[in-house]
Each structure stands twice: as C-alpha cells, then as structure tokens.
Amino acid sequence: MKRKPVVRRRKADGDIESTVAYYQAEAGNETATDFLNQLESALQSVAKQPGAGSQRFGHELDIPDLRQWPLARFPYLIFYVEKSNRIEIVRVLHTSRNVTALITLDDTQ
C-alpha cells in the first residue's frame, strides 16, 4: 500500500512551535531536538499505518474519523484524520491538556 502524504494544519504547527520553544527554554536544544525527532518518527508510523491510531477521543467527541497516536518518551498525542489522498495532522497536544475542550469538529473537516 502506498503511503499517503502527511500534512499539518495551522493549529498543529502552532502546537509544535510552542512545544519546541518550551523545551528549548526549559530543557535545552537537545531535548527540543529529541522532541522533533520523536514527532517525526511518530508521523512516519502514522503514514505507514494510519488506521492503527486509537479512536478514543474520536468516540468521546463524536468525530468518527479522529484518531490519535502517542509520541515515544514525550507525553504528547498527535491527533489526525485520514482523508482519501492524505493524512491531516489536526493538533499535537500534551496528554495533560483538556483535549475535549481543544478539538472541535471544525478542526477535523
């Protein structure tokens, strides 16, 4: 099966930028780079097997196409939807955040 391209939405880019800035300020460039490497690895996994992500929050939010994938070694979840020709990264959120308040149906359409 051919991999679909992974594209990030504006909110996901903002999530990533703020997380990198936080890690740079609080833990240094090495940790920020490690976060980006873990994110890239997770995105590769999503591209290979988009159907493998959990639908837990999709069910809670009544957004059937919403899935999430965890980052290794960092407490973050990648939220995404699979479209016919691509995978769209909706948000990248810390696991302690109130996901149900931060993701809406508009984010996933």
Secondary structure, DSSP 8 states (H G I E B T S, - for coil): -----EEE-HHHHHHHHHHHHHHHHHT-HHHHHHHHHHHHHHHHHHHH-GGGSB-HHHHHHT-TTEEEEE-TTSSEEEEEEE-SS-EEEEEEEETTS-HHHH--HHHH-
